[in-house]
């Protein structure tokens, strides 16, 4: 594999509204904020990345972009570092006899072995740009629950202030059941990464996101929507689902209080200033002590596992030696 090298960013095709205020930048020592963009397939993640790239260019703040999706055939923006320049996804599938998801996971694992070199480029550019954008695979579970995804996320978070942006398809979330599924997934990602987290309700040009904010703020509003949807025949399924979702909504109430949520339209650009205001607010969160603690715990667990493996190997070697001695003595008799 060759070392990934940065490529110059190109100017975007679109321009934002002139009335939009400049993107806020951190005061004091300059350090770029990394935004890891995560979203389910069809949530508009790639279009959102394109819009963010376009918006920042229009503000004369071109970002530094990493593409971590080896299976994407076309990117509507130019990535400075692209996993496809290092790992051939199709060749990985052929060589290891893998399916699409296995190919993406293996390609990401191979790329992770070179991520220290990627991080060197990122750290160098973090003093000259304001934002580092990280586009992740559309198969969300491959990045969020894989070892390589955790390694990349922790490495980025250790190097520069990092924020996770979880992209949600707003029109599809208008159903209480789908909304609850999205919130549970968001909760799992938040507690997996332990990083500042922003819910990004995308496609607000199709469906406004105010209903989602209301459901997050007011349990009774969500409960009424659940009852209304069932009475209208829009939500099928057994009755225990209502009780389950009501209970989960109460459990997630504390989770909602610590969430930042914004509505954007990747198609029209609406909500971009609000999104970057949320990013600037989120980057102030001091997550380093918690992150350092998690990394240290993982290192201790890894060291303990290695020590246990060595002790078992030595015990097996001693046992084998004793058996050989016993066999030799038996033959001598």
N, C-alpha and C positions, 0 to 999 in steps of 0.2 A: 504494500500500500504506500502511496506517496503521501507526503505531508501536505495537509490542506493549506492553501495559501490564499490570502485575502484578495478579492477582486474589487475594482472601483465601483462604487454605487452609481447608478444612473439616475437621471432626473425623472420624476414621476410624470405621468401624462396629465393628471388632474391638478387643479388649483382649488384651495379652499376659499371660503368667504373672507373678504378683506376685513370685515368687522370682527373676526375672531381675534382675541387677544393673544399676544405671544405666549408660548409655552413657558411656564415658570421653570427656572433653573435653580439648582441648589446653591446656597451661599457658602462662603468659606472655601475650604479645600475642594477643588473640583473633582468629582468622581461620577462617572456615568451610572445611571440606574438600568439594571437589566430587567426586561419584561419577558417572562416565560409565558408564551401564549398557548393555552391548552383548550381544547374543545372537541366535542363529539363530531363524528362525520355528519356533514350537512348543516352544522351550526353557523357556517359562514366564516370560519377561522382564517382561511387563506385570503378571502376578500377583506376581512378586517385587517390583516397584516398589510395588504396593499394600501388600504385607506390610511392606516397609521403612517406608513412610509411616505405616502403622498403628502399627508398633513405636515409632517416634520420637515420635508423638503420645502414646502411652501413657507415655512417659518425660518428657513435657512439654518435648520438644525438636522442635517441628514444623519440618520441612525446607522449603527453598525449592525448588520443582520447576519444571523446564523440560521441555516436551514438544516433541520435534523430529520427530515422526512425523506428517506431514500427511495420511496416508491412514487413520489410525485412526478408526473410527466411534464408539467409546465408550471412555472412560477410567474405570476404577474408582476414580479419585482426581482431585482438582482440581489442575490445573497453574497455577502463578502466572503463568508466561509460556507461551503455547501458540502454536505455529507456525500452527495453524488459524485463529487470530484475525487473522493477517497475510496469509496466502496461502491462496487457495481452490484446493485440489488438483484438484477436478473441473473448475473453470474453466480451470486451467492446461492440463489434458489437452485440453480442447476448443479453446482458443485456439491452442495450438502443435501440435495434431494428434499427441499422444503417447500411448503405451501406459502402463500402470500404473507400471512402473519408471522410465520416462522422466519421467512426471509427478512422481513423488516426488523424483527427482534435480533437476529444474528448480525445483520448489517450495523445495527445500533451498537451491539456489543463490540464488534470489530472497531468501529469508530471511537468508542470509549477508550480503547487502548492507546489512542493517539490524542486523547483530549487534553493532556498536559501541554501539548504543543499548541492546540487551539486556545487554551487558556492564556498562554504567553502572548498571543496576538491580541486577545481580548483585553488583557491588562495593559498592554501598550496603548491601545486605542481608547481605553477608558478615560484618559486624561484629555483627549481631544474631541470626544463626542459627548453628547448629553444622554443618549439612550442607546441601549443594546437590545435588539429584538431577537428573540429565540422562537422560531417556528417549530412545532413538534409534530410527530406523525398524527394523521387523522384517526388512526386506531388508538384511541386515548389510553386504553389499558396497557398497551405496549410500553408507553413512556412512563406513565404514573406508577405502575406496579412492578416494573422490571428493575433489576440491580443496576443496569447501565443508566436508566433514567434517574435513579437515586444518586448515582455517582456524579452525573452531569449537573443535576440540580444543586447538590451540596457543594460541588467545586465552584459553580457560578456564584452561589450565595456567599462562599468564603472569600471570593475575590472582589466582588462589587456588590453594592446594595441591590437586592433582587426582590422582585414582586411577581406574583403569579396572577395572570389574568385568565379567568375561566369564562369562555364564550358560551352563551346560552342562546338557543334558537327560541326567541320570544313567542312567535305564533304557535309553535308546538307545545309551549309551556302553559298555554291558557287553560289546559285541562289540569284540575287539581292533582290527579294521580301522576301525570308527567312532571308537573311542577315539583311535587314531593320527591320524585325519583332524582331530578336534577339537584335538588337541595341536599339530598343524602350523598350523592356523588361528590358534590362540592365540599361537603363536610369531610368526607373521607380523604380528599386530596389535601385539604387544609391541614388535617392532623397528620397526614403522611409527610408533607413537606415542612410543616411548622414555619412557613414563610408568610409575609404580608400578602393578603388575598383580596382580589377584587372580582366581584360578580359583574360580568359585562352582558347585559341583555341586548342582544343584537337583533337586527331587522325591525327596529322600531318604526320604520317607514311603513311596514305592513301591519304591525300590531304594537300599539303603545305599551310600555312596560309598567305603567302606574299600578295596574292590578296586582302585579307581582310584588311591588314594594308594599302595597297595602296588606297583602297576605302575609308578608314577613313581619309587619308591624303589629297586625291585629289578628289574634287567633280566631276571634269570632267571625271576622270577615272571611277567613279561609273556610271555617266551618259552614257558614252560610252558602258559600260558593259550592261546597261539596254537596250540600243538601239540594241546592237548586239544580245542579248538574244531574243528580240522580233522579230528581222528580221530573226533569225534562226528558229523561231517557237517554241522555248523552253519555252517561257513565255506567257501563254494565258491570257485572261481577257480583260476587257474594257480598252479603251485608257486613261481614266482619271486616271488609276492606275499609269501610267508613271509620270504624272504631280504630283500626290500625293507623290510618292516616291522621286521625285526630290525635292519637297518642304520640305519633312521631312529630307532629306539629308542635305539641307542647314540649317535647324533649328538645327540639331544635330552637326553641325560643331564645335560649341563652346564646346559641350559635349565631343567630340572626343579629344580636346586639353588637357583635364584634365584627360584623361584615361591612364592607364598603360595596355599594351596588350603584351602577350607572347604566343608563340606557343609551345606546348608540345605533346609528344606521351606517353600516359599512358601505352601503350603496350611495347614500347622499352625503355622508360626512357629518350628519347631525350628532351632537354629543361628544365630539372629539375634545373640545376644551375641558368639559367636565371629566372625561376619562383621565386626562393628564393631571388635572387637579387632584383626582383620587390617587394617581400614581405618586405625585409629589408628597401627598399626605402619608401614603403607605410606606414610602421609602424611609421615613423618619422612625419607623418602628425599630426598636433595638432587639433583633432576633439573634444576634451573634452568640450571647451566652448560652441560649437554648441549643443553637446549632452546634456549638463547640462541645456541649455536653453529649449530644446525640452521637457526634463523630467519635468522641472519646469512648463512649459505651460500645459502639460498633467495633472500635479497635481492640478494646479489652475482650469482647466476645470472640473476635477473630483470633486473638492471641491465645485465649483459653482453648479454643477449638484446635488450634495448631499444636498446642502443648499436649492436649489429650490424644491427638492423632500420633504424635511422637511417642508418648508413653505406651500406647497400645501396640505400636510397631515394635518397640523394644521388648515388650512383654511377649509378643509373638515370636520374636527372634530368640529369646531365652527359652521359650517353650519348645521351639524347633530344635535348638541345640541340645536340650535335655533328651528329647525323643531320639535324636541321632546317637547320643552317647549310650542310651539304654539299648538301642538296636544293635550297636557295636558290641556291647557287653554280652548280649544274648547270643550273638554269632560266635563270640570267642568261647563261650561255654559249649 
